[in-house]
Amino acid sequence: GDLVKVDLGVHIDGYVATAAWSAVVPAEKGGAAVAEKDSDNAPSERVLNVLKAAYVAADASMRVLRPGKSNYEVSSVIEKVAEQYGVSVLEGVMSHQMKQFVIDGNKTILARPTVDQRVEPIEFVANEVYAVDIALSTGEGKPKEKAARATIYKRRVDVEYQLKMKASRQVISEINTKFQFFPFVLRALGDEKRGKLGITECLTHEMVVQYPVLYEKESDFVARVKYTALVMPSYTTCITPVAAPAIAASSPVEITDELLKEVLALPIGKPAKKKPSPKNKQPAASSDNAAPAPSSSS
């Protein structure tokens, strides 16, 4: 019954592909229902709507992610999908251009621009790579930090400082060796206890940044989908396709916005090559009209 999010990232020689998807855990017979459910023990309409909306928003945003389009056009499409399903775009969710060993490039897409949160307008160009992050909520879309301690961190390679504590110096040395470019979890350090002690000074002097744990209100649900897309000169292709779970189709909402329908009808992916038309061939001569075979010499 839980609405669960899974986030995964891999790399080959620093070239990264990331993906995230959401799904409702099937309830075991006789098991306790955790997520909101209707009387027939199926996920409630709110859960189905936010789940379906996240996948539709990912699909629609991918179709706008092409040369000549802008980051604010992608934000607008995500917002239109949220409106159709009666859900909210989560504030503060940022998508980034990616390069070798860089997962948070300077070209960004802010899912929900506000008066207080804006990014520089950018135009997509050919041969760029983006990790597009979609997060929608049944609530107001304004998550907050609580008491939960962050466990995932990332090294800031542009910041150096002479740390005072021995534990901190050992931790940053290990981070520089093993996790120079990509996020890591504290338990991945050789000594987790020392890691918890030393990471504090590293944070204080901004040598690392943490990924905070954010919460919506307890009565609300968040669905998340993320994909990696290559913007090619004439098309965009998703290298981490994530299909919506079958249960998402149970959402009763239908898209009525005409502009959104047009966006969802746009082609995506590499166009199929047209098969060459067969050349006109002369029909073979019939036996009646065939030229006589040459006679053999006597």
Secondary structure by P-SEA (a helix, b strand, c coil): ccbbbbbbbbbcccccccccccccccccccccccccccccccccaaaaaaaaaaaaaaaaaaaaccccccaaaaaaaaaaaaaaacccccccbbbbbbccccccccccccccccccccccbbbbbcccccbbbbbbbccccbbbbccccccbbbbccccccccccaaaaaaaaaaacccccccccccccccaaaaaaaaaaaaaacccccbbbbbccccbbbbbbbbccccccccccccccccccccccccccccccaaaaaaaaccccccccccccccccccccccccccccccccc
